[in-house]
Amino acid sequence: MTFAHLPSQLAQALEAHGYTALTPVQSAVSEPEAHGRDLVVSAQTGSGKTVAFGLAMANELIRDESALPFATAPLALVIAPTRELALQVSRELQWLYAPTHARIATCVGGMDPSRERRMLQGGAHIVVGTPGRLRDHHERGALDLSALACVVLDEADEMLDMGFREDLEELLDATPENRRTLLFSATMPKPIEALAKRYQSNALRISTVGENRGHGDIAYRAVAVAPAEIEAAVVNLLRFHEAETAMLFCATRDNVRRLHATLLERGFTAVALSGEHSQSERNNALQALRDRRARVCVATDVAARGIDLPSLSLVVHVEIPRDAETLQHRSGRTGRAGKKGTAVLIVPFPRRRRVEMMLRGARINAEWVEVPTPEAIRAQDRERLLETILAPVETDEADLEIARTLLEQRSPEELAAALVRAHRAALPQPEELLSGSDAGRAQPAHRPGFDDVMWFRMDVGRRQNADPRWILPTLCRRGHVSRQEIGAIRIAPNETWFQVPRAIAERFAEAVRRTADPKGEDENGIHIEPAPDGPREVARDNRRSANDGPRGDGPRHNGPRNLAPGADERRGPRRPHPAGARPQGKPHRKGPQGAR
């Protein structure tokens, strides 16, 4: 037998579930040296940790009997950070321990607590739950921890990050001293080390995390875009990859709500997961993804913890993860169980330096690529369309009769074109991005319509990472104009000036006012206002001209010559400063961030 070293009941369950070999972490916890010892296990998300700790605690639960005897109090306790992860763990342990007839109780927020209490009182062998709900049951006397032989802390680092330290300590303090403590965590920060030192004795450390912090089955890519065009980039990435299931990560529930609404409007079948959704709404959303009724999930970090979707092949970091660990946890939703996955980071131009540093620190090699263009998406559509239409299909006589009738009335070419049109009609249209590779390309020396211009000013400059690649799309979005209607852009250390043809200046200014808050700023804190005198250099030249008249042999210009967007007349195009750079003693203003 392949699993001869395991209890026969678990070996039977593994074989019935299609296992032919154990993963590295599952093998490590099953070795003889791990039997009966406390464990500190570092393993990547998606490496089979749930089955691993199910195997690890088997010796404390299974004796010689084919079925577990009735338990007056739980023998094992598994604590997980979120409801979804706890439910997933419970499902995994259900099939793994099915041959032993183990009773497994799940205790999570959002469920009926009275039903959970009945399960606990009915003789549960294994209890799986979230820290807050387990603590509540313990304090009410429904959860008896006196007979525990094993405690498992799953995703321990995340539980501490989420503020569950006090709940964990109360639960662990109530367990017998001779119980085993199995601590599973993708990362091992100092708080985890302290927890292990306090509640474990002579723990065996097991690590299956390689030198490459990124998952081996995940291809990492990064795209740099204008902050104003993040949503357009999301649309094009989804259309280019056409993943069976994709997950998009945002930082806040407000951004989840906004992006979800945008995708529905564009024609995507999408669901949302965030802290504002009830348990029934979350369950319905996950079921829609499993049933293929939805293909895109927009979620916050916490809401997506523990979600296991076998069809998930694309993860998009719509907003930059706060650290390398979050990047790893997010990306780990794909590339699981030997399947390939893709993780894409959408990086606002001003924050590219920061992301590059994060990737280096995490030892992740990400390929920087361009956002897919409509042309590239249509080329992909053509290949997928041909593959879909030419795939063999089963037909019955009714289908063939309709086909014959159609051939009598239309030519084969007309029918094929109608079939192609019907397939394409169901696809959301790709977006044209303003911030393409030619966003900062030089304009002609003289452009029609810019003989009479009005200057405007925005209160970000080079020290705030101002760059024409994100400034130009921002101006177009705020002022409801096209890029051809923005003239010279002059970037100074702490402010930026730009030209708008006088004929549309009033309309531009009104649109800017409508897209600002009562303070006159947009959601990124950027203020735009008319600057009739233009940049300081222009105003100074105007004053000299008025006071002294023309100097030299030729006439003086009352304004600067037309510059390419982002070009400084004196020094040429400016490169963005590193993220976070700011002038000494001046308040720092961040560039635009987040999905709109």
Secondary structure, DSSP 8 states (H G I E B T S, - for coil): -TTTTS-HHHHHHHHHTT-SS--HHHHHHHSGGGTTS-EEEE--TTSSHHHHHHHHTHHHH--SSSS----SS-SEEEE-SSHHHHHHHHHHHHHHTGGGT--EEEE-TTS-HHHHHHHHHTT-SEEEE-HHHHHHHHHTT----TT-SEEEETTHHHHHHTT-HHHHHHHHHTS-TTSEEEEEES---HHHHHHHHHH-SS-EEEE---S--S-TTEEEEEEEE-GGGHHHHHHHHHHHH--SEEEEE-SSHHHHHHHHHHHHHHT--EEEE-TTS-HHHHHHHHHHHHTTS--EEEE-TTTTTT---TTEEEEEESS--SSHHHHHHHHTTSS-TT--EEEEEEEEGGGHHHHHHHHHHTT---EE-----HHHHHHHHHHHHHHHHHS-----HHHHHHHHHHHHHS-HHHHHHHHHHHHHHTS------TTSTTTT----SS-TT-SSEEEEEES--GGGT--HHHHHHHHHHHHT--GGG---EEE-SS-EEEEEEHHHHHHHHHHHHHTS-TTSB-TT--BEEE-TT-SHHHHHHHHHHHHH---SSS---SS-----TTEETTTEE-----TT---TTS-------S--
